[in-house]
Amino acid sequence: MEKRIGLILLLLVPTILGLFAALVFAQPTADNIGVANHRGNQGTYLLVPVNITNAQNGPIVSLSLDVLYDNNIITFVSAEQVSLTSFWDSPNTNNFAEGTHVSIVYDGKDEHAIQNGAFGSFLVLNFSVIGGPGKRSRMDFTNIQLAEGPPNYNTGTVPARNGTFTISSGLSEVSATPVPIHSPMPAAAESSSGESEGKGSATAAPDDTEYIVPTPVPTIISSPISPPITPAPSTIAIPSSTATPSPTVNSAGFDAIFAIAGLLVVAYIVQRRKKAQS
């Protein structure tokens, strides 16, 4: 009987130790880390939020990764902390032939670490778009490493969710809507496959959304061109130069009147003389 008990203990001890070690030395991980597909115009800047989905075995106090892309299409400009890492130190970056290495560490305060179950953006990568219309670049992630906080400081890795960037072929393909770095969404809407992400530990943004880099589209207002106005020839009535003849006074009538009046006067005088002599 004692031999059986001893044999059972020998069989159970490794199993118990294995379970204990798995609980104590569990490596920090998550469902995935990566980006969605993006689209933008040549000559603009591309803001790419990098997201973590369902952090596990944390809290996580540091992350590092390599992002691979085509340097002939997009070039790396900067990296900034955001959302889950807003209180962390500024990211360290190092460019190499095919991409950029980025690492970020928390500020030493436990409450600012990425807690278990968290999902959202922890980095924003800024690229300059230099390729021609229709060109595409990969945005792949490799060498992803996570570290948990004290006292164990275990490190682990996460599956990558890669994306692509496409340069639009014309202004008509680009929306003026800003790039949604964080699209809030209830945590309950997160799918079991981990295909949702968002801001903070209680919001999520869909993975398969293709974000569009905002580029202001000029509005061209064409004013109708009025046809030249040709003035109609105006007719100005010019008065005739022919003078209207003035009425002519007949002087012959006046001569006759004066002649008759003179005869009457002469006759009157002669008659008075005759009366005076008689």
C-alpha positions as CSV (number, residue, x, y, z in Angstrom):
1,M,0.0,0.0,0.0
2,E,2.8,2.4,0.9
3,K,4.5,1.6,-2.4
4,R,1.4,2.6,-4.3
5,I,1.1,5.8,-2.4
6,G,4.8,6.6,-3.1
7,L,4.4,5.8,-6.8
8,I,1.3,8.1,-7.1
9,L,3.2,10.9,-5.4
10,L,6.1,10.5,-7.8
11,L,3.7,10.7,-10.7
12,L,1.9,13.8,-9.3
13,V,4.9,15.8,-8.2
14,P,6.2,16.6,-11.8
15,T,2.7,17.5,-12.9
16,I,2.1,19.9,-9.9
17,L,5.6,21.5,-10.4
18,G,4.8,21.9,-14.1
19,L,1.5,23.6,-13.4
20,F,3.2,25.8,-10.7
21,A,6.0,26.8,-13.0
22,A,3.5,27.6,-15.8
23,L,1.6,29.9,-13.4
24,V,4.8,31.6,-12.0
25,F,6.9,31.8,-15.1
26,A,4.1,32.4,-17.8
27,Q,5.4,34.5,-20.6
28,P,3.6,37.8,-21.4
29,T,1.7,37.6,-24.7
30,A,-1.4,38.8,-26.5
31,D,-3.7,37.6,-29.2
32,N,-1.9,39.7,-31.8
33,I,0.0,42.9,-32.5
34,G,-0.2,44.7,-35.8
35,V,-1.9,47.2,-38.1
36,A,-4.8,47.6,-40.5
37,N,-4.5,48.3,-44.2
38,H,-3.9,52.0,-45.1
39,R,-4.3,54.2,-48.2
40,G,-3.0,57.7,-48.9
41,N,-1.7,60.2,-51.5
42,Q,1.8,60.8,-52.7
43,G,3.5,63.7,-50.9
44,T,1.5,63.3,-47.7
45,Y,2.3,61.8,-44.3
46,L,0.9,58.4,-43.2
47,L,0.0,57.9,-39.5
48,V,-0.2,54.2,-38.6
49,P,-1.5,53.1,-35.2
50,V,0.0,49.9,-33.9
51,N,-2.4,47.9,-31.8
52,I,-2.3,45.1,-29.2
53,T,-5.2,42.8,-28.7
54,N,-6.0,41.1,-25.3
55,A,-2.7,41.4,-23.4
56,Q,-2.0,38.4,-21.2
57,N,0.4,37.3,-18.4
58,G,1.3,40.9,-17.7
59,P,1.2,43.6,-16.7
60,I,3.4,44.5,-19.6
61,V,6.1,47.2,-19.0
62,S,8.0,47.2,-22.3
63,L,7.6,46.3,-26.0
64,S,9.9,46.1,-29.0
65,L,9.4,45.2,-32.6
66,D,10.8,45.5,-36.1
67,V,8.5,47.0,-38.8
68,L,9.4,46.1,-42.4
69,Y,8.3,48.3,-45.4
70,D,9.4,49.4,-48.9
71,N,11.7,52.4,-48.5
72,N,11.0,53.4,-52.1
73,I,7.3,53.9,-51.3
74,I,7.3,55.1,-47.7
75,T,10.0,56.4,-45.4
76,F,10.0,56.3,-41.6
77,V,9.7,59.7,-39.9
78,S,9.0,59.2,-36.2
79,A,7.2,57.1,-33.6
80,E,5.1,58.3,-30.7
81,Q,3.4,56.8,-27.6
82,V,-0.4,56.9,-27.6
83,S,-3.4,55.6,-25.6
84,L,-2.1,52.6,-23.6
85,T,1.4,54.1,-23.4
86,S,0.6,57.8,-23.1
87,F,2.6,58.0,-19.8
88,W,5.6,55.9,-21.1
89,D,8.9,57.2,-22.1
90,S,9.4,58.3,-25.8
91,P,10.1,55.4,-28.1
92,N,13.6,54.6,-29.3
93,T,14.0,54.0,-33.0
94,N,16.7,52.6,-35.3
95,N,16.4,52.4,-39.1
96,F,18.0,49.6,-41.0
97,A,18.0,48.5,-44.7
98,E,14.4,47.0,-44.8
99,G,12.7,48.8,-42.0
100,T,12.8,50.3,-38.5
101,H,13.3,48.9,-35.0
102,V,11.1,50.5,-32.3
103,S,11.2,49.9,-28.6
104,I,9.2,51.6,-25.8
105,V,9.4,51.3,-21.9
106,Y,7.0,52.4,-19.2
107,D,7.7,55.2,-16.8
108,G,8.2,52.9,-13.8
109,K,4.7,53.3,-12.3
110,D,2.8,50.0,-12.1
111,E,-0.5,51.7,-12.8
112,H,0.8,52.8,-16.2
113,A,1.7,49.3,-17.3
114,I,-0.4,47.6,-19.9
115,Q,-2.8,45.4,-17.9
116,N,-4.1,42.0,-18.7
117,G,-7.0,42.0,-21.0
118,A,-6.1,45.4,-22.5
119,F,-6.3,46.2,-26.1
120,G,-5.8,49.3,-28.2
121,S,-3.0,51.5,-29.7
122,F,0.4,51.6,-28.0
123,L,2.4,53.2,-30.9
124,V,1.8,55.5,-33.8
125,L,4.3,55.3,-36.6
126,N,4.6,58.3,-38.9
127,F,5.7,57.7,-42.5
128,S,6.3,60.0,-45.5
129,V,4.7,58.8,-48.7
130,I,7.2,59.2,-51.6
131,G,6.1,56.5,-54.1
132,G,4.0,57.0,-57.2
133,P,0.2,56.5,-57.5
134,G,-0.8,52.8,-57.4
135,K,2.3,51.6,-55.6
136,R,2.0,49.3,-52.6
137,S,4.2,48.6,-49.6
138,R,4.1,45.9,-47.0
139,M,3.9,46.8,-43.3
140,D,5.1,43.6,-41.6
141,F,6.1,43.1,-38.0
142,T,8.9,40.7,-36.7
143,N,11.0,40.2,-33.6
144,I,8.1,41.2,-31.4
145,Q,9.0,41.0,-27.7
146,L,7.1,41.9,-24.5
147,A,8.3,42.0,-21.0
148,E,6.3,41.8,-17.8
149,G,7.0,43.8,-14.7
150,P,8.6,42.9,-11.4
151,P,9.4,40.6,-9.8
152,N,9.8,38.1,-12.6
153,Y,10.5,40.3,-15.7
154,N,9.6,37.4,-18.0
155,T,9.7,38.1,-21.8
156,G,7.4,36.7,-24.5
157,T,6.3,37.2,-28.0
158,V,3.0,37.8,-29.9
159,P,1.6,36.8,-33.3
160,A,1.9,39.6,-35.9
161,R,-1.0,41.0,-37.8
162,N,0.5,42.6,-40.9
163,G,-1.0,45.2,-43.2
164,T,-0.3,46.9,-46.6
165,F,-0.2,50.5,-47.7
166,T,-1.4,51.6,-51.1
167,I,-0.9,55.0,-52.7
168,S,-4.1,56.3,-54.2
169,S,-4.2,56.7,-58.0
170,G,-6.1,60.0,-57.8
171,L,-7.6,62.6,-55.5
172,S,-11.1,61.1,-56.0
173,E,-10.0,58.0,-54.0
174,V,-9.1,60.0,-50.9
175,S,-11.5,61.0,-48.2
176,A,-11.0,64.2,-46.2
177,T,-11.9,62.2,-43.0
178,P,-8.9,62.2,-40.6
179,V,-7.1,58.9,-39.8
180,P,-9.0,57.3,-36.9
181,I,-6.2,56.3,-34.6
182,H,-8.7,55.0,-32.1
183,S,-12.2,54.0,-33.1
184,P,-14.1,53.4,-29.8
185,M,-16.1,50.3,-29.7
186,P,-17.7,48.3,-26.7
187,A,-15.4,45.6,-25.4
188,A,-18.3,43.1,-25.6
189,A,-18.2,43.5,-29.4
190,E,-14.7,42.0,-29.6
191,S,-14.7,38.7,-31.5
192,S,-13.3,35.5,-30.1
193,S,-10.6,35.5,-32.8
194,G,-9.2,38.8,-31.5
195,E,-10.0,40.8,-34.7
196,S,-10.9,43.9,-32.9
197,E,-8.9,46.8,-31.4
198,G,-9.4,50.3,-30.1
199,K,-8.4,52.8,-27.5
200,G,-7.6,51.8,-23.9
201,S,-8.6,48.6,-22.2
202,A,-12.3,48.9,-22.8
203,T,-12.6,49.9,-26.5
204,A,-11.8,48.2,-29.8
205,A,-11.4,49.1,-33.5
206,P,-11.9,46.6,-36.3
207,D,-8.8,45.1,-37.8
208,D,-9.9,44.9,-41.3
209,T,-10.8,48.5,-41.7
210,E,-8.7,50.2,-44.4
211,Y,-7.8,53.6,-43.1
212,I,-7.3,56.6,-45.4
213,V,-4.8,59.3,-44.9
214,P,-6.5,62.6,-44.8
215,T,-5.5,64.9,-47.7
216,P,-7.5,68.0,-48.3
217,V,-9.2,67.9,-51.8
218,P,-9.3,71.3,-53.5
219,T,-12.8,72.3,-54.5
220,I,-12.8,73.8,-58.0
221,I,-15.7,76.2,-58.6
222,S,-16.1,77.0,-62.2
223,S,-17.8,80.3,-62.9
224,P,-19.9,80.3,-66.1
225,I,-18.3,82.5,-68.7
226,S,-20.7,84.9,-70.2
227,P,-20.5,85.4,-73.9
228,P,-19.2,88.8,-75.0
229,I,-22.0,91.3,-75.4
230,T,-22.1,93.0,-78.7
231,P,-24.0,96.3,-78.5
232,A,-26.8,96.5,-81.0
233,P,-26.3,99.4,-83.4
234,S,-28.4,102.3,-82.2
235,T,-30.2,104.5,-84.7
236,I,-29.9,108.2,-83.9
237,A,-32.3,110.3,-85.8
238,I,-30.5,113.2,-87.4
239,P,-32.8,116.1,-88.2
240,S,-32.9,117.2,-91.8
241,S,-30.9,120.2,-92.7
242,T,-33.7,121.5,-94.9
243,A,-35.0,124.7,-93.2
244,T,-38.7,125.2,-93.0
245,P,-39.5,128.2,-95.1
246,S,-40.8,131.2,-93.1
247,P,-44.1,132.6,-94.1
248,T,-43.6,135.4,-96.6
249,V,-45.5,138.7,-96.0
250,N,-47.1,140.1,-99.1
251,S,-45.9,143.8,-99.2
252,A,-48.1,144.6,-102.2
253,G,-51.3,144.6,-100.0
254,F,-49.7,147.2,-97.6
255,D,-48.8,149.5,-100.6
256,A,-52.4,149.4,-101.9
257,I,-53.7,150.3,-98.4
258,F,-51.4,153.3,-98.1
259,A,-52.3,154.5,-101.6
260,I,-56.0,154.4,-100.8
261,A,-55.5,156.1,-97.5
262,G,-53.5,158.9,-99.2
263,L,-56.2,159.5,-101.9
264,L,-58.9,159.8,-99.1
265,V,-56.8,162.4,-97.3
266,V,-56.3,164.4,-100.5
267,A,-60.0,164.2,-101.3
268,Y,-60.9,165.4,-97.8
269,I,-58.6,168.4,-98.0
270,V,-59.9,169.4,-101.4
271,Q,-63.4,169.3,-100.1
272,R,-62.7,171.5,-97.1
273,R,-61.1,174.1,-99.4
274,K,-64.2,174.2,-101.6
275,K,-66.5,174.8,-98.6
276,A,-64.3,177.5,-97.3
277,Q,-64.4,179.5,-100.7
278,S,-68.1,179.4,-101.0
